[in-house]
Amino acid sequence: MNIGTTDDAGTQAKTDFHNQRSAMLFSSTADLTNNMKVAEDQGFELGTTYMPANDTYGVPTGGANLVMTSGLSPEKQEAAWKFIKWMTAKEQTIYASSFTGYLPSRISAVESDEMKKLYEEKPLFKVAVDQLEYAGPRPMQKVYPEIGEMIKNEILRAVVDSSVSAEAAVAEAAKKADALLSK
């Protein structure tokens, strides 16, 4: 298994998976349609599954966000709000999800006849929807990105340095995260 350690590690992991040099890939549902096409073109079977579990499943929700920044003129606020309402409407989320595999942003879309039909035709699309049963929000902390980077770095350290156990790497990440959170 090739463990990437550079800034292009994510891109390299996708390339290795697409060229069948690795057996699995952690990826966003936004990549699902592309991964399905690559699998078909390359002649291999693609599967999807829940994120791995130890005692229980769990996955944070998050991803693409639509926001309206403060300080906009009333006209721009109105235009931004109109766009956000349009973009998050049932019809748009069905359309976007159907073409990408990305999770629909509305329950009404998931429960629609269009999506139910799609899930029958493309069951890989439904795995992430089903996993939402175990989902929780990302922590709303300013230091969340830094903590994520710390965890990634400690996991990488355990992977590339055989003298560092997974337990030690997790403990070190927790110690660093606790220090940030207690500031």
N, C-alpha and C positions, 0 to 999 in steps of 0.2 A: 504494500500500500504506500503510495506516495503522499507524504504529509507536507503540504505547502507551508512555507514559513515567511513568504514575502507578501507584499501588498496585493499582488495579483493571485493570491492563493485561491480565492473564490472562483475566479475565472479559470484557473488551472484545474480546479476540482470538476467544474462543469465539462471542460474539454476532456479530461480523463474519463469521466462517466460517459460522455457522448461517444468516445472512441473505444469504449468497453475495456478500459484499463483499470476501472474501479467498479465495484458491484453496487454501490449505493451513493446517494447524494442527498444532503440536507438542502432543501431549496424552498423558496416561496411558492405558493400556489399560483402566483403570477407567471411562473415559468412552466406551468403544467402543459399548456397547449404546445409550446415549443418543444418540451421534452418528449411529448407524445409523437410529434412529427419527426424528431431526430430518431427516436426508437423505431418508428415505421421505416424511415429511410435507411437506417443502419441494420435493420432486420433483427432487432432484439425485442423481447417482451418487457414492457414497463409496468411496474406496480407502484402503488402508493400505500402508505400505512400511517398509523398514528406515530407521533413522536415517541421515542422509547420511554418505558416506565421502569421505575424501581419498585417502590411500594404502590404507587398510583400514577395514573397518567396526569399530565399537566402541560399546558402550553399557554404562553401569553398571547393575548390578542394585540393587534397593533398593525402598523403598516402604513399604507397610504392615508393621508389626512387631508381634509379640506379646511382651511382656516380663513378667517377674515381678520386682517391686521387692524390694530387700533390706529386712529389718526387719519382715517380716510375721509374724504369729503362725503357728504350725504349722498351724492349721485353715485360715487364709487361704492359706497356701502350698499346701496340699493342694487346696483349691478352685481356685486359680489354675492349678495344674498340670493338674488335671482338665479345666478349660476350654481350656487351650492344646492339650492332646492332642485334645480333641473338635474344636476349631476348625481344626486342621491335619490332621485325618484325611482320607483320600482322598475320602470321600463329601462332606464339607463343602467341600473345595476344588473338586470337580467342580461342586457346586451353585452356589457363589459365582461361579466362572468362567463357567458357562453363562448366568448372568443379567446379568453385567456386562461380560464380555470380559477381565476382569483375568486375569493369568497364573495358572495353577494353581501351587500351592506344593509340589506333589509330582510327581516323575517318574511314579509309579504312576498318578496322575490323568491326566497327558498321554497315557500309553500305554493308558488304559482304553478299552473299547469305546464308552462314552458320549461321551468327548471326541473320539474318532476320528470318530464319527458327526456330532458337532457341527461339527468342522472341515470335513467334507464339505458340510454344509448351510450353514455360515457360514465360508467360507475366510478372511475378514478376521480372525477370531479366531486363526488359526494363524500369522500373520506374526510376531507378537512371540515366539511359541514358537520359530519357526525362527531368529529373530535371536539367540537365546540362544547359538548357536554362537560368536558374537563377543562375548559379554558377559564382564564382569569385575566384581569387587567394587568398591564405592565405597571410597575410601581411609578407613581407620579413624583419622582424625586429629581431635582436638578442634576444630581450626580449619577443618574441612571446610565447615561452613555459611558462615563468613566468606569463605572463598576462593570459594565458589560465588557469593556476593553480589558480590565483586570482579569476577569474570569477567562476570557479568550487567551490572554497571555499566559496565565497559569496552566491552562489545559495544554497549550502549546509546549510549555516548559516540561510538563510531564511526558508528553509524547516524544520530544526530541532528546530528553535527558533521562536515560534509564535509571539513574540514581534517585530520581524524584518520583515518588509514588503518587497515584491519583489522589489519595487521601491527603497527602502533604500539600499538593497543589491546591486542592479545594480549601484546606485550612488556611493557607496563605492568602488566597483570594478573599476568604471571609474576613480575615484579620484586616486586610487593606480596605475592604468595603466598610467594615465597622468603623474604621478610623475616619473615613470620608463622611459617613452618615452621622457621626457624633460631633462633627464640626459645628 
